[in-house]
Amino acid sequence: MNSPPSSFHLLAKPAGARCNLACDYCFFLSKDRLYPGSDLRMSDAVLEEYIRQYIESQQVPMATIAWQGGEPTLMGIDFFRRSVELAEKYRKPGMQIQHTIQTNGTTLNDEWCSFFRENRFLVGLSLDGPRKLHDKYRRDRRGKPTFEKVMVGLDLLKKHGVDFNILATVHRANAGRPLDVYRFFRDEAEARFIQFIPIVERDNDTGFQEGDSVTKRSVRPEEYGSFLCSIFDEWVRNDVGEVFVQLFDAALAAWAGAPAGLCIFAPTCGDALALEHNGDLYSCDHYVEPGYLLGNIMETPMSELAGSERQRRFGRDKYDRLSQQCRLCDVGFACRGGCPRNRFTSTAKGESGLNYLCAAYLGFFRHIDEPMKTMAGLLEQDREPAGIVQQYRREQAELEAAFVRAGRNDPCPCGSGRKFKRCHG
C-alpha cells in the first residue's frame, strides 16, 4: 500500500452544489445530478469524520479547514461553529488551524462576520468587477442582479475587520476591461489579495470535463493574456507589496526558483482534493464526476484515499501527458502546461493535450520576463520585490526630464527612433 502524503489540501462542500445563485458559468451547479434525492447537507457524523481524519492526516504544523460550494453558508452558522469546535477538539499539540470559506457574499450579516472575525476565518468573496460586469453572469435564481448584495457583504466584512480576498472570474464580459476590473478591486473594494480565475466552460450537457468546444461565455485565450498583461503593467509600476495578485505571486516564485504555490503551475498535481457533503472524496474540485471518485471517507480512511495509486497516477499524469511543444517551450518552467482540465486542444503539429489557454500564458509570461527577473534579483539580495516600483518611478522621472531637454529635431528620448517633434514632442 502507498504511504499517504505528508499533507494535502481539501475543499469541503458541505452543501454540495446547492446555491442561492444561478451564475451562468458555474460548473458546479449540475453536480447535484450525482446525488438524486439528496438534501445536499453534510451530516454531523460526516462533519466530525472529515475534521478528525483531515487533521490526523496532516503531518505539517498547520492544517487548513477549507469550505466551498455551492454556497456553504446555506448550512447555517451553527454548522460552522461546530466545525470550529471539532477542529479544536482534534487539533494536535502545537498545530495551528486555519479556517477558510469561499462565499458569494449575499447571505452575510453582522452575526456571520463577527463569527468569522472571532475565529480568524479567511473569506474568499466572489466578485467579478464593477456592477455591470459582475451582474452580467452572476444572478440569483430569479434572474435578479447580485452586485448590491455582494457589496453589502463586503462592507460587513470590512466593518468587522475580517481578512478577505477577492475571487474574480475572467470571462467574455469583463476580459476586455482589465484596468476597470483591477482598479475597482484595488480602489473601491479596497482588496489587497486578488485571484483571477479564467472561465473555460466546456460546451456539453454533462457538466463534466468533456468535449473540445467552449461556450460563448468562455474567455478567449489571447484576450485572457492581454487582460493579465494590462493588469500586470499597472501592478508592477504601482502596487507591488501593496496588492497581492495570486497569479503574479506564483509567477515570481517560478522566476525565483521556488515552488509555484498554485497547483495549475506545478509540475504535477493531485494534492488538492474535493470532499462532497456525504463523504465522497474526489481527485480534484474540477473533477467531481464519477470517473474521479476515490471513495468515501466513512468507509475508507481519507489518508488512504489521498495516497492511493489511483490518486498518485492522477497527479503524475499532468507531467507524463505534457505535449512535446510544452516540454520545449521557453516559458514551460513557469506554465508547466497549465491545469489538465483545460488541455483539450492540439499543437501546431497535431499533438493532443495542449492547454486551451496556451496563447494566453505564452504571451503573458514572455511579457513579464524582464520585471520578473528584476524582482527575483531583489529577492536574491534579501530585498523586497516592491523595490521595483521605485525603480520604475526613477526611470519615469529621468524620461520626463529628458523630454524637457530634448530639441524638436532630436531623437525622441522614448527610444522610438523618430524625431521628438513627431513623437512625444
N, C-alpha and C positions, 0 to 999 in steps of 0.2 A: 504494500500500500504506500502511496506517496505521502511524504510528510507535508503537513499543512504549511501555508506561507506564514511568515512571522507577523505579517499584518496585511490587511486589505481594506478597501473602502466599500461601504454598503449603503445603498439608497433604499430606505424602507418606505413602503407605500401603504400606510395604514388604512386608507380609504380606497385603495386600488385606483381605478380610473374615474372614480366618482368626482365630479366637479360642479361648481355652481356657474361656471362659464362654459362657453362653447366656442373657443377660439378656432377659427377656420383651419389653421395649420397644425393643430395639436395632433401629434402622432399617437397619443396615449388614450384618447377617449374611446377608441374602438377596442381597447383591451378588455373591456367589460364582457365582450363576447367569449372570452376564455373562461368566464365563471358565470354561466347562465343560472339564474335563480339565487345567486349570492346577494347578501345585503351589503357586500363590499365594506365590511367593517372588521378591523383586526380585533380578535377576542383578547381578553385579559391573559388567557393561557399562552397564546402566541406571542403577545407582547412580552411577557416575562421570559419566555424561552429565547426570544430574539435578543433581549438585553443581556441575559445571562450568558448565552453562547457567544455573542459577539465580543463582549468584554473578555471572556475567558480565552478567546482565540487570538487576541491582540497581544503579541509579545513585544510591545513597544511602550514608551512612557505615556502616550496619550491615545485615548480611544475617542473617535468622533461618532456620535449618535446622530445620524442624518435622516431627516424626514422629507418626503417629496410626494407628489401625487400624479394625476388628480390634484385635488385641493386638500391637503392634510388637515387644515383647521376644521373641516367639516366633522372631524371626530369629536370636537368639543374640547374645551380647555382641561377638563378633569383627566382626560386620557393622557395628556402630556404631563400633567402634574404627577400622575402615576409613573410615567416613563422616567421622570427625573428621580423619583423615589427609588425605583428599581435600579437605576444606574448607580446611585449612591450605595444601595444595598450590595451590589455585586462588584463594585469598584475594588481593584486590587490595591494593596498598600502602596502609597507613593504614586499611583496612577492619576493622571488628570483626565477629566471627562469634558469634551467639548460638545455642545448641543447646537445643531443647525437645523433650519427648516426653510424650505422654499415655498412661497405663497404668492397668490395673485393679489393679495393685499386688500381685497374688497370686504373681507369679514372682520378685519381688525378693529379693535376698540381699546379703550383705556385698560380694561382688565387683561386683555391679551398682551398688550405692550408692557404693562407693569410686570407680568409674569416673565416675559422674555428678558427684561432688564434684570430682574431679580435672579434669574438663573443663567444669565450671561449667554443667551442664545445669539448666534449669528443668523440673521434673517436675510435670505435671498428674495428680493422683490422683483417680480416680473413686470417690466415696463419697457415699451418699445419706442419711446421718444415723446415728442410733443403731442398734444391732443389728437390732431388729425391723423398723424402717423400711427399712433397707438391704437386708435379706435377703428382703423381700417379692418383689422382681423381679430382684435381682442374684444369680443362682445359677449353678453350674457346669453342665457338660454332663451330669452325673449327677443334677442337681436338688438338689445339696447347697448349703447356705448358704455365703457367701464372706466374711462380715464379719470373722471371726477372721483369715483370711489377709491381708485388706487392712490390718488394724490392725498385723499383724506387719510388713508392708511399710512402713507409715507410721512405725513405731518405728525401723526401719532407716534410713529417710531422715533422721529427726531425729538419730539416733545419729551419722551421718556428716556432718551439717551441710549436707545438700542443700537447696537452695531448692525449695520446692514450693507449689503451690496446690491447692485442693480444687475439683473439678468435680462439682457435685451436680445431679442431675436432680430436677425437681419434678413429681410425678405424683399419682395418686388416693390412694396410700397415705400419703404424707408431707405433702401440701399442707395438711392440717388441723392440723398440729402445727409451725407455723413456729418458735416460740421453742425448742422441744425440739431442732429441727434446728440452728438457728443457735448456740444455747448449747453444743451438743455440739461443733460445729466450733471455736468460739472457746475453750472451756474445757477440753475433753478432747483434741481433736485438736490444739489449740494452733495452728490455722491463722490466718494473717494475710492471706491472699488467698483469696477465695471467688468462684466463679462459680455462678450458679443458671441452669439450663437447663430450660425448661418442656418436658414431654413432650406433644407434639401428634402423635399417631400416626394416620395415615390408615388407615381400615379397608378394606383391599383385599388382593388376592392377589399383587400385583406387587412391593410394597415401594417403588414409585415415588410421586412426589407427585401422586396421582390420587384423585379422589372428594371428596365433601364431608361425609363422616361420619368420626367418630373412634372409636377403641377405648375400652373401659371403663377402661383404664389411664390414658388421657389426662387431664391436669388440666383442670378446668372453668375458664373464664375468670374468673368472679367469685372463685373460690377462689384462683386464682393471684394476683389483685390483692390480696386480703386477706392472703395469705402474704407478699407483698412489703411491704405496709404495716406489718404487725406487726413484721417484722424491721427495717424502716427505723426505726420508733419506738424500738426497743431500741438500734439502732446510733447514731442521731443524738444520743441522750442520754448515751451511754457510750463509744462506740468509734471515733468519727471520728479519723482519724490513727493509730489502732492496728490496726484491722481494715479491710481494703480489699475492698469488695464491687463486683465489676466493673460491675454494672448501675447501682449508685448513683454510681460514678465517671463513667460515661457520662452519667447524668442531670445531674450537676453541670456537666459540660462544656457541655451544652445551655444551661443557665441562665447560664453564664459566657460564652456566645457562642463557644465553642471547638469544634473538630471532635469528633464523638462518640467516636471511638476504638473503637467497636463497630459492626460492619457493619449490624446489624439496625436501628440508629437513624441511619444515614447516609442522606442524600437519595437517593443512587444506590448501586449495588453493582458487583460484577464484578472486584474487586481481591483476592478470596480464592478461589483455585482449589484443585483437588484432583488429586493425581497417583497413579494406580494403580501396582501393582507392575510392570507390563510397560511403563510409559512412557506410557500413555494419560492425556491431560490433560482434565479436566472443568471446566465453568464454576464449580462450587461443590461443596463437600463434601456438601451436601444434595441435589445434583442429579447424583449419579453414576448416570446412566442414559443410554441410547442417544441420546436427543434432545438431550443437552447435552455430547456428546463432541466436543471441539475438534480432536483429532488426537493423534498420538503423537510424543513428543519425539525418538525415534530416527529419525523421518522428516522432521519439520518443527521448526525451532528453537522452543524454548519461548517466547522473547520474541515471535516472530511470532504464535504461537497466542494468547498473552495479549493482544496488541494488535490482534487480528483484529476486523473489523467485527462478526462474529457475537458475540464476547465483549463488545464495547462496547455492542451492542444489548441483550444480556442485562442489562448494568449499568444502561442508561438506562431499561429497561422498569420498573424499580422506581418511578421517578418518573413516567414517562409514563402508567402504568396506575393511578396513585393515584386513588382514588374522590373524588368531589366532597365527600362528607362529611368525608373526611380532610383535604382541602385547606382546608376551612373550620373545622376543629377547633381549639379553643383550646390543646390540648397537641400539636398537629401538629409544632411546632418541635422537640419532644423525641422524639416517637414515629416520625415520618416514615413511618407506615404499617406499621412492623414488617417482619419478614422476609417476602419474597414467597412463600416456601413455605407460609405459613400464611394466605394471602389467598384463602380458598375459601368465605367466607360472603358474605351480601348486606346492604346497608344497609337502613334502615327504608323507603327509597323504592324498594327493589328493585334498586339498582345493584350489580353484581357486584364482586368484588375486595376486600371488606372483610376485615380480619385476624380470624381466629378469636379472637384474644386481645384484641380491641379493648376490650372492657369492662374487662379487667384493666389495660391500660395507661392507659385513661381515668381509672379510679378511682385508680390509683397515682400518676400524675403530678399530678393535682389535689391529692391528699393531701399530697404533699411540696412543694408550691409555696412556702409561706412559709419553711420551713427552707432550701430551696434558694436562695431569694433572699437569705437571711441569709448563707449560706456564699459565694455569688457576690459579695456585698458585701465580705466579708472578703478575698477574693482581689483585688478591685479596690484594696483598701487595702494590698496586699502583705503580708497577714496570713494565717496558716494557717486553713483551714476548721475545724480542730479547736477553734478558739475558741468555736464554738457549744456545745460540751459544757459549758464553764464558764458560759456564759450561761444554759443550762438549769438548772444547779445553783444559780446565784444566784436564779433565779426560783422554784425549788422551796423554797429556804431562806426566801425572803420569804413565800411562800404558807404555809409551816408556821408562821412567826411570826404571820401574820395569823390563822391558826386558833387560836393560843393566846390572842390578844387578843379574839377575837370573842365577843360575848354570845349567849345562847341564842336570842334573838329577832332578832338582827342578820341582814342578808342574808349568805348564805354567801360567804366570800372566793373560792370557786372560780368564781363567776360564774353559777351555775345559776339564780339568781333565787329560790330557795327560802330559807326561814329556816335558819340554821345548825343548829338543833336537829333539823331534818328532813332535813338533808343530811350534811355531813361531821361535824357535831357528834355 
